[in-house]
């Protein structure tokens, strides 16, 4: 395929919010620059029309291997091959300037098709661990945009094309960037935000209310909790908070989560890539419980980055009990200066202009130029 510098930008994204939200952020920025957007995703396409307004949206088959062995790959192969064929045809019709993938198996068919058509292609890695699809295509793409300077599993042979852009955040997050953090006053109200990813997390419903009920009376009386919980958990969680005399707002989904992060004194949640990016751009302290069964422990690596920076506390799920968490909270909520320093440290990890950096890189590749960016990984960075 010949180069089409003025052609649309194809975004390949699907699966979890951690892959979708940075793609959405990039689409918003590129549309402000007058670029046409094409989204190629998996067959759950009906979810995406509100996230990518104005984009041409196509769905192609894909599959995630159910296990890590050869059998899983063989079972997934028919869907993946079918998706590659369909994506190949779509790219022929839309004549893109560049294709960018955001990780996850739904992006494998469009990325493979783009490479077959010799369209300038790049990927973005949100996590501290290079994902399986991104690792697979890394030798063949022109650039690897990354949130972190040295994602685990990045091969030395591919390090030269890795460019640190940061993890783009949506407009809804960007409006709260670096909003002032005011630690709770000595006897003032304490705002806690609890969530467990786009589907909620049962462990948060099991542990957090029980832990808060164990706090000293004076501390417990100051709490206001906003918690996302699964629909099947809401009634029992509400009953626990009422029994403990804790003021709580519970929903299965909040459509204004960035504003709620900004309004919180402490966030308790998982450590997916988008959560970590939003905490860092807004600047809020956190207690993070990584998903224990995430591929390659990417959530643990993400949480570790914030903990190492002094921005958060990581508690592995096997150690996340009501008793231990109550002890952690008693110490943390009683130390306003520590909360404030954690908020400052979180801001230090944020890249508020990440979406601009990534958009610059994408447009540069679409013009047929060599990849460059604010920071190239060198052997010293590794």
N, C-alpha and C positions, 0 to 999 in steps of 0.2 A: 504494500500500500504506500502510495506517495505521501509526503508530509502535507498536512492540512493545518497550517498555523492558526487559521481563523475558525477552525472547526470546534465543535463542542468539547467540553471536558467530560469524560466518562468517569463516574465515581462507582466503584464496585464496593458495596457494603451490604451487610446483612447480619442476622443473628442477634447478638446482644446489644444493649445500649452502648457498651464500651466501644463497639465497632461503629455503630450508627451515628452517635452524637458527634464525633470528630468529622465524619463525612458530611453531616448536616451543617456543621460550622463552616467547613470549606465551601459548601454550596452557597451558603449565605454570602460569604465574602466574594466569591467569584461572580455571583449575580450582581453585586454592587459594582463590580468592574465591567459589567456588560457582557459577561460570558454566558453562553447557553450551557445548560447542565443536562446530562443524561445519567440516570441512575440504572445500574443493572444489579439486581438483587435476586434473592431466592423466591420461592413461590408464595411467600407470605406478603406479597406485594401490596395487598390492600391496607396494610398498616402504615405505609410510607407516604401516601399522597399529602398528608398534612405536614409531615416533617420536611418534605422537599417540594414546596409549592413552585409551580412553574416549570418543573423538570419533566422531561420525557422519561417515563419509567417502564422498564422491561423486566420481566421475571424469566429466569432460566432455571432448569433443574440443577440441583446439587445434592450432596449428601455428606454427612459427617460419619466417618468410620466408627462403628460401635465399640471397637476395641483397637488396640495399637498394633496388632499383628497383621500378617499378610491376609488372613481371612477377612478382617474388617475392610481392608483396601479392596479386595476382590468384590465384596458385596456392594461397596459404594461406587465402584468403577462405572457401571452402566449409567447411573444418574449423572456422574461427573462428565463422562464422555458425551452424553446427550446435551448437557449444558454447554460444553465447549463448542459443539456444533452449532447450537442455536446462537450463542454469543458471537461466534465467527460471522454468522449472517447479519446479525444486528450491527456489528462494527462496520461491515461492508456498506450498510445502508446509511449510517449516521456520519461516517468519515470523520472520526474524532481527531483532535490535535494531540491528545494525550489521554492515557488511562491511568487512574490511581486506585489502588486497592487498599482497604483498611483491615485486612486480616480476617481469619475465619474461613471455613470451608465454602460458604456461599460465594466468596470472591475468587475461588480457584478457576471456575470455568471462564469468566470474562478475562482474567489475567492471562490464562493460557492462550485464549483466542487472540488477545492483543499481541502477545509475543509471536504467535504464528503469523499475524498480519504485519509484523514489524512496526507496530505503532509505538511511539515513545511511551514507556511504561515505568511506573514507580510504585512503591508501597509506603505505607505509614505504619509504624509500630508504636502502639500506645503504651505497652507494658515494659517493665524492666527485663522481661524475657522475650526473645524473638519467637513469635508464634510459629506454628508448624507450617502454615501455608506461606507466610513471609520467608521463613527459612528455606522452604523448597524453591521459591522463585528468586531468591536473593542473587544467585549467580547470573541471572539473565536480565534483570531489570536495570534501568539506567541510574536509579537513585533509591536509597532507603532512607526515608525521613524517619526520625526517631524522637521519642520523648526524652530518652536518657542517653547519656554520652557513650555508654558501653553496654548495650543490651546483652544479656546472657545468650549464648549460642550463636552470636555473630562470628562468622568465620573470618580469620585474618585476611583471606583472599577477597572478602567483600567489604572490609572495613573502609577502604578508600572511597567507596560510593555512599557511605553512611553520613548523613547530615542531620545535625540536631536542630529541630524546629520547635520542640515542645509539643504538647498535645493540645490541639485547637479546642476551644470551648465555644458553645453556642452563644448567640446574641443575648439570650436570657440570662446567661451566666456573666457575660462580659459587662453588663450594666451594673453588676455588683462588685466588679473587680476592685480589690484593695479598699472595700468599704470599712470604715473605722471599726476597730474592735474595742469594746468597752467591757472590761471584766466585771463580773457581778459584784455589786457593793456588799459590804460585810453582812448586812442583814437583808439584802435585796433579793429580788426574784432571780431564779436561775433557769435559763432556757436550755433545755436539752432536746436535741433532734436525734431520732433513732430511725434508721432504715436499713434495709438489707438488699438493696439492688432493685431492679425493675419488677421482680416478682415477690419482693419481701423475703424474709428469711425466718423460718420457724424458730431457729435458735435465739433470735432477738426477742421473740415473744415468750420463749421459755425462760430465758435468763434475766433479761433487763428488768421486768416488773418485780420479780422476786428479789433481785439485788437492791433495787431502789427501796423496797419495803423494809430492808434491813438497815437503811441509813439512820443515823441519829435523828430524833424527832425534830430538832430545830432545823436541820438541813433538809429533811424530807418535806417539811412544811413550806419551804421556799421554792420547791420545784414546779416548773411547768413543762410537761413533756409533750412533744409532738412526735408521734410514732406511726410509721407505715407498717402495716401488718397484713398478712394474708386474710382474705375475707373469712375463712373458717376459724381464724384465731381471734378476731376482733372482740367478740363477746366475752371470752374468758379473760383476755388481757384487760378489757375495760373493768371487769369485775374485780380483778386484782388491784388495779389502781384505786378504784373506789374504796375497797376494803382498807387500803393503806393510807387513805386520805390524800392522795396525790392528784393534782389537777392535770388532766391529760386529754389531748385531742388525738383521735385515732381515725385513720382512713386506710383503705387498701391502695390508694394512689393519690399523690399530690401533684398537680400539674404546675405548681409554682415552687418546686424544690429549691432552685437557686436562691429565691428570696428567703426561703425558710433557713437555708444554710447561713445566709448573711445575718439573719435575726438570732442565731443561736450563740450560746456561750460555749457549748461543747457538742460535737457531733459523734455519734456512736454508730458504726456501720461496717459494711464490708469494705474491701480495698480494691475494687475494680478500677481500671484505668481512668474512667471518666470521673468517678468519685474523687480519686486522688487529685486529678487535674483541677476539679472545681474547688476542692478544699484549698488548694494552693493558690489559685488565682484570686479567690475571695479572701483567703487568709483566716482560717478558723482551726482551732485545736481539735484533735480527734482521738478517739479510741477505736482502733480498727481490728476487726476479727476476720482474717482472710478466709475465703472459701477453702475448706481443706482439700477438696477434690478437684480444684481447678488444674487444667493441664499445665504441667511443668512448674506448678506452684507459683504462677505469675502473680497472684494476689499477695502471696507472702513476700515476694520480692518488692512489689509496689509499696506495701506497708513498711517494709524494712527501710526503704529510702526515706520515708517521712520520719520514722523513728530515729534513724541515724542523724537526721538533721535537727532533731529536737522538736519536731513539729507535731508528733503524734506518739501514741503508745500502741504497740502491737500486742495483742493477746491471741495466741493460737486457740482454736476452738476447743481442743482437748483440755485446755486450762481455763476455759471461759465458764466459770461456775458462778452462781449467785453469791457465794461467800467471798471468793477471791475478787470478783468485780466490785462488790460492795466496799471492800477494803481499798481498792484502787480509787474508786470514786470519792470516798471519804477524804482521802489524802489530796486528791486533785482538786475537788471543788472547794476545799478549804484553803487553797493556795492561789489567790487571784494573780499574784505576780507570775507564777509559773504558767497559768493559762495565757496571760498576756504575752509572755516570751514564746510560747508555743505558736500563738497566732502570728507573731512576727517571723518566726522560723518557717511557718507554712508559706507565708508570702515570699520568702526567699527562695522557695522551690518552684514558684509559679512562673509561667511564661505568658503574660497577658497578650503579647503580640504574636503568639504561635500561629494563629490562623493567617496572619499577614505573611509570615515567613513561609508557611507551607504554600500559600497561593502564589507567592513569587517563584518558588521552586517549580511548581506545576506549570506556570506560564512560561518559564524559562525552558523547560523540557519541551513544551509544545511548540516553541519556536525553533527547536532543533539545536539549542545551545547545550554545552556541557553543563552538568549539574554543578552548582556551587551554592554556598549558604553561609550562615553566620558562623558555623563551627564545623570543621571536618575532624573526624576522629583520627588521631595519630597513634602511633604505638605508645607514646607517653601517656595518652588519655586512658589507655587500656591497662 
